Each structure stands twice: as C-alpha cells, then as structure tokens.
Amino acid sequence: MKKEQIQTIEPLENLSYNSKASFKTHTIMTNQETQTQDTVPICIYEEEINRRVKKELDSLSRQLLEYNEKTFGSFMQEITKQLEERVNANNKLRNEIEQQKIKLQKAEKLLASLSINK
C-alpha cells in the first residue's frame, strides 16, 4: 500500500524539496477526515472565547468609566459651570445689543425727521 501512496504523490514531489516531505504531506491529507472527526468543532470554542472576551471588555469599560468619573468628574463639573456662565453672559450681551440697536434706529428716525423739518 505504501507504493500506491508514493505513486499517487509523484506529481507533488516536484513542489517539495524531498520525497519524505511529500509522503508526509500525503499521509496527513489522507488522515484528515479521521482527524477532524475526532475533534470538537472549533466554533464551540470560538463562541466561548468570544463570550469571555466580551465579558472582560464590558468589565474593563465599566472600570474605565468609573476611573474617569473619579478622576475628571469635578473637573468636568467646573468646566460645565463655566460654560453655562459664559452662555448666560453672552445671552445678556446679545439682548443688550438688540436693545441698543432699537434705540439707535429710533434716534436715526428722529434725526431724519428733524432734518426734513428744517
């Protein structure tokens, strides 16, 4: 039977450096079905690995959020407070500018009517 295996792989010998490697490759290929029947499907392990990785990532994400909140929480509150103060001050200034524009328009109309009456 070994002679039959060697004869069937002769075309492959040109691709390898020696005939022993070709024979070994052929033997591995002929036993592939038997080997795969004896193993547990890889997808079961992949699902378990994915589940563990997801669990670990969730845990690390939670820890990072907690750390950031402890480390930067008061800093962010201060920045938020300053931003709100600036927004309020800007709104007051915009309102005041609009009031000044209205006064200016009234003064321009009054000047225009006075110059016509002269």
LOVEXNU-948255 format. One record per residue (C-alpha): x, y, z. Coordinates in steps of 0.25 Angstrom, whole numbers, padded with zeros to 4 digits, always signed. Layout:
<pts>
XYZ;...
</pts>
This chain:
<pts>
+0000+0000+0000;+0012+0009+0002;+0016+0008-0012;+0002+0013-0017;+0002+0025-0008;+0016+0029-0013;+0012+0027-0027;-0001+0036-0025;+0008+0047-0020;+0019+0047-0030;+0014+0060-0037;+0014+0067-0024;+0029+0063-0021;+0033+0074-0031;+0027+0084-0022;+0035+0079-0009;+0050+0078-0006;+0049+0063-0003;+0040+0051-0005;+0039+0049+0010;+0032+0062+0012;+0023+0059+0000;+0020+0046+0006;+0017+0052+0020;+0008+0063+0013;+0000+0052+0006;-0001+0044+0019;-0006+0056+0027;-0016+0059+0015;-0021+0044+0015;-0023+0044+0030;-0030+0058+0030;-0044+0052+0031;-0041+0043+0042;-0034+0054+0050;-0046+0064+0048;-0056+0054+0053;-0048+0052+0066;-0048+0067+0069;-0059+0076+0076;-0064+0087+0066;-0055+0099+0067;-0068+0108+0067;-0072+0104+0081;-0058+0109+0086;-0059+0121+0078;-0073+0124+0084;-0067+0122+0098;-0055+0131+0095;-0064+0142+0089;-0073+0141+0101;-0061+0142+0111;-0055+0154+0103;-0068+0161+0103;-0070+0159+0118;-0055+0164+0120;-0057+0176+0111;-0070+0180+0118;-0063+0179+0131;-0051+0188+0126;-0061+0198+0120;-0068+0199+0133;-0055+0201+0141;-0050+0212+0131;-0063+0220+0133;-0062+0219+0148;-0048+0223+0148;-0051+0235+0138;-0062+0239+0146;-0054+0239+0159;-0042+0246+0152;-0049+0256+0143;-0063+0257+0149;-0060+0270+0158;-0052+0276+0146;-0063+0274+0136;-0074+0280+0146;-0065+0292+0147;-0064+0293+0132;-0079+0291+0130;-0082+0302+0141;-0072+0312+0134;-0078+0309+0120;-0092+0311+0126;-0088+0325+0132;-0082+0329+0118;-0094+0325+0111;-0103+0333+0120;-0093+0345+0119;-0094+0344+0104;-0109+0344+0104;-0109+0356+0113;-0100+0363+0104;-0108+0359+0091;-0120+0364+0098;-0114+0378+0101;-0108+0379+0087;-0122+0377+0082;-0128+0388+0091;-0117+0397+0087;-0120+0395+0072;-0134+0398+0075;-0130+0411+0082;-0121+0415+0070;-0132+0412+0060;-0141+0422+0068;-0130+0432+0069;-0128+0431+0054;-0142+0433+0051;-0143+0445+0060;-0131+0451+0053;-0137+0449+0039;-0150+0455+0043;-0143+0467+0049;-0134+0469+0037;-0147+0469+0028;-0154+0479+0037;-0142+0489+0035;
</pts>
